Amino acid sequence: MYCRAALVAAALLLATCARRPGSSTPERIAILRFENLGPDASADWMGRAFSEVIAEELTASPDVYAIPSNRLHSLDAAAGARPASAPGISAERTLALLAGANRAGYGEYFERGGRLQAQLTIEDLQTQKVTALLTASAPAGDVIQAASTLARGISARAGPYGTRNPQALRFYVIAMELGRADDGDLSQAIAADPDFAPPYRLMAQWKLRQQDRAGAIAVLEQALARPATAQETAARAGLELERATLRNDPAAQQRALAALVKLVPRDPAMWRALALLAMSRHQYRESVEAFRKSLAVEPDDVGVLNSFAYASVYAGDFGAAVAALRRYQALRPADANALDSLGDVNLIAGHLREAVEFYLQAEKKNAALLADGDWLKAAMARLMSGDASGADGFAGQYLDARAAAKDPAVEFHGAEWQWVTGRRKEGCRLLAAFARGAESGPMRETASRAYSELAIWSLALGDRAAAAQMAEKAAAISGPSTVMAAAVARFLSQPRAPAAEWSQRAERLFPDSAQSSVRHLVLAYALLLESDFAAAAPLLQQSYEEGANPASDEGLPILLAWTWLETGRAKDAARLLEFNPVPGPAGGGPLHALYFPRFYFLRGMAAAAEGRRDEAQADYKLFLQLSGPDPLMWGEEKKARQ
């Protein structure tokens, strides 16, 4: 199972891990908050400053990976939050273990006789033995010099910190540990050293929490307008990444990540983020290489192994995909997700029988993983082989399991199965009956989703008037989880119009520039329903290259291939149709009607255009088998028989 958008977003928020030179096992060190042994409590802020400076300086080293404090404290919910000023040896040790560290650095400091004295203990968390004891001395108050000395004791290739100004660091650390929403301390940090990047980043994050996206971008712009300094190269790349993320600019995100991984080469989180972003943009070979870099530091990361498998199969390396998932299985033998993913990669590569077997194994191991969805995935894989009767058997098992689980939407699922297997009129009848029965009770929002789906089905059957009626019903009872689906259904069900008019309608529905990707996608759907392939093609291509909406991603390359086949780009279309689409564990959703079983007709068109007549005939035959008795509005059944 693979969820692209969620993984990309998560990976962009994570940071850092390390390796000791000459070690066969990658090592990851967590630098914990230091303890103040002096009598002056006003120097407590230095405890966090030591850990921040050391961890940040180690990011530049190619032989060490230090887990930063923000990643450690993202695990507070699992470990239980402790006071921010508590010594790390007591408050952060559990966090270090949860974050995957196998070494921890903890220390203490005090000021005496005009000097700042510090000691850092490095412990192997697996053996609980001390492996190193480092000391440093600096002028009183100069925590940066002392911390830098300790960082170079860990790695001679540690880089410089982003500021040499202790006051800038002090105000930044105080703001970070207090976690308050005002930016007074951050403003003072910036005033003390305007070229110090972390305060800008933290201020932007706070503004974003206050729903002030424009303000967050403005803060990042202010920081990036400053002249670049040598010690802040990585920090500036991080600022550029955050700005690109807020602007929803995947190309700029990718450029920033590519710059970052060169500057922090042992950071698996950055490699992982780059890999996931490249994968979302269908750059599979680049994704595979970035995943390999992440796995070189964290070879037992099952999430990365899982994603690497999908990238590998799309890059054409089925063997590497299977090997990664077998490794996942060995690490987590009780986890059914590895079996489900083996089903997916086999289905993608066209090994349908094997895909069915893996889905059934996953269902047997853990039916709750996908709420019995592996039965449905097995049914779809069997259907793709042309065995409608066998597919019905698996679908029946799915529906029985959902009924046993008292799923109130089981009739909805049954109606969708009727539709996807070509029994479209019966599917419409069953779904309409479900919606009418659910529209005035606790299933009101599910009924709204059913009406939205009926609107799309009506459009596919060529009945725009019925679609408009269903869309109005969907909108009338929509709630927070279905309002967007209802709005899209109403949009698509409007009277037919030229491309320019559809474009104006889309602008009215999605006027916000932040919604441009959604606007382009729904406009493309409207143009497809008008058979205006030339106008739809560039919109679909843009969505495909930028990374699709996860709800429609499996169908997007098929729809793009459709427009290319209709506009004379058969060779490009064939590339997009090479792999089978992975079915969703709860059904295909309303837009499934636009691309299944059309996928096989389009494959036949692409094969015929390249002179592969036998393949074309086989694809046309499968398309006709799956089309069922109720033809769709485009009349492709007739074309396939000719």
N, C-alpha and C positions, 0 to 999 in steps of 0.2 A: 504494500500500500504506500502511495506516495502523494503528499500534499505539497505542491510546489510553492504557492504563494506564502503559506504559513511558514515554511522552512526558510524561504528567502528573508522574510521579515525578521524572523528570530535570529538568523545568522548575522544579519547586519548589526544587531544589538550586542552580540557577544564579543569577547576579546580574550586573548592570549594564553600560551602554554610552552614548555622548554625541553631541551635535551643537553645532557652533559657530553662533552667531546669524548669520543672513544668508547662510549657505552653502546651496547647492542640494543638496550631497551630505552625507548624515549623517556626522558624524565621531565617532570613538570613541577615547577617550584612556586609555592605561594608565599609571598612576603607579607607577614602578618603585622598588625599594628604594634609599634614599640611601646614599652612601658616607661613612664617617667619616674625615675628613682630619686629625683631631686625634690627639695621642699617647696618649690615654686609651682603652684598649680597653673599659673598663667602660661607655663611652657608645655601644657598637656597637648596642645595642637601639634607639636613636633612628632608625637607618636604616629599620627597618620601621615605626616609629611615624610617621615623616613620611609614608610612602606610605599608611598606614592612615587617618590623620586627613584628609589631602587628599582621598583618594578618597571617604571617607564624607561629608565636608562637601559635595562636589560632587553627591551624590545628590539633594540638595534643589533643585538648580538646574534650571529648565525648559529651559535652553539648553545643557547639558553632560551627557554621559554618561561616567562613569569606570568602567572595568572593575576590579573589586576583586581583591585578591590571591588570594582563595580560588578565584575562577574561573580566574585565570591558572594557579595551581598544580594545578588539576584536570587540566591538560594536561602535567604532568611526565612521564607515561609516554611521551607522544609525542615530547617534546623531550629527555628525559633529565634526571633530577633533578640539581640543583646544591646545594652547601651553602646552608642557609637564610640564613646571614649574608653570603653573597657579594653584592657590589654589583649592583644591578639592571641597570646598563648592560651588564654582561657575562653575568649569569645569567638575566635575565628578558626580554631583548629578543626572543628567539625565541618565548617564550610569548606576548608581546604580539601578534606577527604571527599566531600560530596562533589567538589569541582574536578576531581580526578588528579589532584596533586599527589606525587609520591615523595616530594620533599617539602619541608616548611622552613621558612626563615623567621625567627622571632628574636626580638632584642630588647635592650633597655638603654637608657641614656640618663645623663645628669650633667649639670653645669657646676663647675668648681674652679676657682682661681682664674676666672676669665676664659676658661676653655669649656667646650662642649665635648664630652666623652661618650662614646657609643660602643656597644658590643652587639654582634649579630651571631646567633647560633643557628646552624643549618642541621636539621634533623631528617633522617630517612624515616618516612612515616610508616613504611612496611616493617622495618626492623626496630624502630624506635631508638635508633642509635644516633648519636651526634657524629656528623661527618666533617664538620668544619666549625671553627670558632674565629670570627673576624673582629677586629677592633679598629676604631677610627677616632681621631681627635681633630678639632677645628676650633677657630675662634668662637667665643660664646655667641649663640644665636645663629651661627652659619650652618643650619641643618643641611643645606644643599651640598656644601663641601664634604661634610661628614658622610652623608648618604652616598655621594658619588664615590668616595673612597671604599665604602663597603661594597658597592655595586661592582667595582673593578676587582675586588677580591673574589667575587663570584665568577666574573668573566672579564678578561683583559680587553674584550672587544665591545664592552658596554658603551653606549653613546652618551652625548651630553643631554642634560635636562633642558627643558624649554625656557627656563629663566634662571638668572643668577641673582635675582632680587628676592631676599627672604621675606620682605613684606608682601610682595605679590603672592608668594606661595602661602603665607600665613592667612591672608584674607580668603584665598581660594579654598584652602583646607577647612577653615571654619565654616564657610558657606556650605561646603560639601557635607560635612558631618552634621550640621544642624538640620539640613534638608528642608529649609524653610522656603517659602514661595517668594519672599522679597529678594531683591537683587542688590541690597546695599553693600554687603561684603564683596560681592563680585564686581561692583562698580569700583570699589576701592582697589581690588586686585588689578583691574584693567588700568586704573589710573597710575598705579605703581609701576606697571610694565605693560604698555599697550601692545607689545608684540608677543605676550604670553597667551597662547591659544586656549588652554583648558577652561578659563573663566568664561570665555565667549560661548564655548560649547555648552557648559552647564547652564548659562543664562538662556540660551536658545531652548534647551530641554525644558526648563521651567516655563518659558512662555508657551511652549507647545502643550504642556499639561494644562495651561489656562486657556486652551483652544485658540491661542493667538499665533496661527501659522505664519501670517505675514510678519509679525514681530520677530518670530524665531528666524525667519529667512533674513530679515534686516540685520539682526545681530551677527549672523554668519557672514553676511556681505561686508559688514563693518570690519570683521576680523580679517577677511580675505583681501580687503583693500590695503592692509598694512604691507609694507615691504617684507618679502620673504627673508627669513634668517636660516642659517645652516642648521641650527639645533632644532628648529621647528618644522623641518621638512615633512616628517611623518604626521605631525599634528595638523599641518595645513591640508595634507591629503585627507585626513579624517574630517576636517571641516568641509572640504569639498564634497566628500561622500555624504555628509549629513544634509548639505544644501541640495545635492542632487536627489536625495531621497525625499526631502520635503517638496521638491518641485516635481516629483514623479517623473524623473528623467533617467530611464534605465541606461542609456548610452553613457551619460555622464557618471552615473553610479559605477559602471563597469570600468571606465577610465580611472576613476579615483581608486577603486579597489586594486586595479592592476598596478598603480603607482605605490599603493600601500604595501602590497606583498613583497615588493622589491626592497622596501625600507624596513619591514618587520618580517623577515623571511621565515621565522620559526613560529609564526602565529597561525595555528590551525583554523581559528575562527574566521580570520580574514580570507584564507584560502577557501574555506567552506562557503563563505558568502559569495566569493567570486565564482566558484563552481556552480552554485545554485542560480546565480543571476545569469551566467552564460547558458545554463540549461533552460531557464525560463525563456531565453531568447533563441532557443533551438540551436545554439552553438555547441554541439555535443562533444566534439573533439577537444575544444578548449575546456569544457566542463570536466571531462575525464582527467585531463592533466592537472587541473586545479584540485580535484578530489584526491588525486595521488599525492600531492604535496601535503594536504591535510592529513591523510592516512600515514604519511611518513613520520608525523609527530604523534598522532593518536591512532595507532593501527587497530585498536579495539573499539573504536567509536561505531556502534552498530547503526546509528542514524546515517552516518556518512557512508558506510558500506552499502546500506540500502539505496541511498540516492545514487551512489557510484554505479550500482547495478543498472539502474534505469538509464543513466547517461551512457553507459557502455553499450547497452543493447541498441539504443538509438544511434550510437556512433558506428554500429555494425560489428561490434565485438561481443557476440552472444556468450562465448566462452568465459570472458572476463566477468560478465554479468552474473553468470551462474556461480563462478568461483567466489565472488564477493558475497553472494547470498548463502553459499555453503559455509563460508567463514562466519557469517552472522549466525547461522544455525548452531555452529559449534560453540560460539560464545554464549548464546541464549537458547539452549535447547527447548525450553518451555514456551518460547515466544512463537505464536502462530503467525505473526506478521511476516517472518522470513518465508514461510510456505505460501502465503498469499502473494508476496512479491515474486516468488518463483513462478507462480501461476501467471502473473502479469507479464513477466519478461518472456515466458514461453508463448503467451498469446500474441504479444507484440511481434515476435519473430516468426509467427505462423505455425508454431507447434501446438495445435489446438488440443489434441488428445492429451498431451502432457499437461497443458494448462488446466484442463478439467480435473485431472488427478490431483494436482497441487491444490486447487481450490477446495476440493473435497477433503483433502488432508487438513487444510487450515480450518475448515468448518468443524471437523471432528475434534481437533485439538482445542479450539476455543471459539465456540459459536458466538460468544459475546463480542469478539473483536470487531466485527462489522455488523452486529445485530442480525446475524444469519445471512449477511450479504454475500458470503462466498457461495451459498447455494445459487443465488441469482447470477453471480459471475460465472459459475460453472454452466448455468443454463445458457447464458449468452455465448460462451465459448463453444458449446455444443451446437447452438443455433448457427454460428458462423461456419460450422462445418457442413451445414445443409440438413442436419438431422433435427427437424422441427419436433418430431414426436419425442425424441430423447430430451430435447430442451424443455418441452412441456413437463416432463417428469421431474426434472430438477426444479423448475419454477414452482411446480406443485409442492415440492418439499419446502421450498422457501416460504410459500404462502401458509402452509400448515404450521411451520415453525413460528411465523409471525402471529398467527392466530393463537397458538399455544402461549405465546408471550403477551397475549391480550393487546396487541398493537391495534389501536383504533383506526389506523389508516390501511389495514390489510386489504380492504375493498379497493382503495386507491391503487395499491400495488398490483392487484389483480387486473384492474382496468388497463394499467400501463403495459402489462405483459400482453394482453390481447392486442393492443395497438402495435407494439413492436414486432409481433409475429404476423402482422398483416391483416388481422381481424379487426379492422379499424372501426367499422360501424358498431360492432359489439363493444369495443373498447370505449367509444364515445358514449354509448348507452349506459354502460356500467359506471363510468366516471361521472356522468351527469346525475345519475341516481345517487351516487355517493355524495356529491356536492349538495344536492337538494336536501338530503337527510342530515347533513352536518352544518348547514349554513346558519342555523339559529341556536346552536348549542356551543359547548366548550371547544368543539373542533372548527369554529368559525374561520380561523385563519387558514387551516388546512383546506377548508372548502373554497376559500379565496384562491389558494394555489391551484386547486382542481379546476376552477373556472378559468384561470389564466392559461392553464395547459389546454383546456378545451378550446380556447380562442386560437391558440397556435395550431392545434389539430384541424380546426375548421378552415384556417387559412391554407393549410397543406392540402385539404380536400377541395379547395377552390370556392369555399362559401364564406365570402367576406362579411356578408350581412349577419350570419350566425356568429362569426368571430366577434363582431362588434357587440352583439348582445352578451356573449359570454364575458367579454372584457369589462363591460359595464357592471355585470354582477360581481366580478372579481374585485373591482375597485370599491364597490359599495360596502363590502364586508372585509376589506383588507385591514391588516394590522401592521405593527412594526416589522415583523419578519416577512411580510408578503406585499408590502406597499410597492416595492420596486418592481416585482414580477407583474403586479397588476398594471402599473404604469407602462411597462414595456408592452404588455398585451394590448392595452388601449392604443398605444402609439402605432403598433404594427397593424392594427385592425382598422385604421382610418381609411377613407376612400383612396383609391388608386390615384397617383399623381406623378408628374415628372420628377426627375432627380432633384432639381433645384427646390421644388416645393417640399420634398421630403427633407432636404437639408435644413430648410427654415423651420420645419416642424421639430426636428431634432434639437436645434438651437433653443427653441422655446421650452422644450422638455428638460434639457440639461444646459442651462445658461452658464453655469459655473465652469471656469477654465479647468478646475481640478477634476471635473467630470468628463474631460475631453475623450479619454480612452473609452468610457462607457458610451458616450455619444456616438463615437465613430463606429462602435460595434453594432449598436442597435440600428443605426442608419444603414449599415451594410446589410443587416438582416432584411430591412424594409426593401432595399434595392434588389436583393435576391428574390424576394417574393414578387417583385415586378419584372423579374428576368432581365434586369439592367446590369448585366455582368461587368461591363466596362467600367461603370461607375462604382460598383461594389468592390472590384478587385483591389484598387489602391488602399481602400479603407481596411480591408481584411489583411492585406500585406503589412500595413503599419501595425495593426494589432498583433499579428503573428511575430513580427520582428521585435516588438517591444516587450513581449511576454503577455500571454493572454489572461483574460479573466479565468480563474481556475474552474468556475462552474461550466465554462464552455470550451475549455482548452482542448479536450480530446477531439472535439468536432471542428475546431477552427482550421487546422490544416486541410481537412476534407473540403470545407466550404471554400477555402482559398483555391484549392486544386480545381474545384468546380468552375470558378470564374476563369481560371487560366485555361482550362480545356475549352471553354466557350469563347475565348478571345485569342486562340491560336498559340498557346504556350503549353503544348502537350508534354514536352520533355520535362519542363519544370514541374508540371502537375504530377507526373509519374513519380518524381522524387518524394513528393509529399504523401503519396498514396502507398508507399512501400511497406509501411507498418500498419498492423491492425490497431484500431482504437481500443483503449482499455475501458471496459464498462464500469459504470459507477456501482457501488455496493447497494444503493437504494433505488436503482433505476436510472434511466438516462435523462429524465427531466424533459420539459416541453420542447426544447430546441433539438432534442434527439430526432424529432420528426424531420428535421431539415437534412440530416446527413446519413440516417440509417433506414433502409438498406441501400440508399443511393450510393454509398461508398463503393459497392461492388459494381454498379453500373459505371461509375466514374473510372474505376480501375479498368473495366473493359474498354472504355473509350480511349484511355491512355495507351493500353496495349495495342489496340487497333491502329491508333495513329502512328505507332512505331513498327507496324507490320507484324506484330506477334499475334497472329490470328487465333491460334489454339488457346492461348491464355485469355484473349478477349472473349472467346466463346464460353470458356469455363466460368469467367466472371459474370457474363450475362446470364448464364444458366443459374448460377447461385443467386443472382439478383432476383430473377423471376421466381425462384423457389421461396425466397424470403418476402416477396412483395405481397403475397396473399391475395384474397379475392377483391379487395377494395382499392382501386387505383388512386394514386395521388394526382394532384392537379397538373403535373408537368408531362404526363403521358409517356414516361420513360419505359414503362412496360411494353408499350407498342414498339418503341425504337429498338428495345433489346431483342424482340422477336424477329425483327426484319433481317 
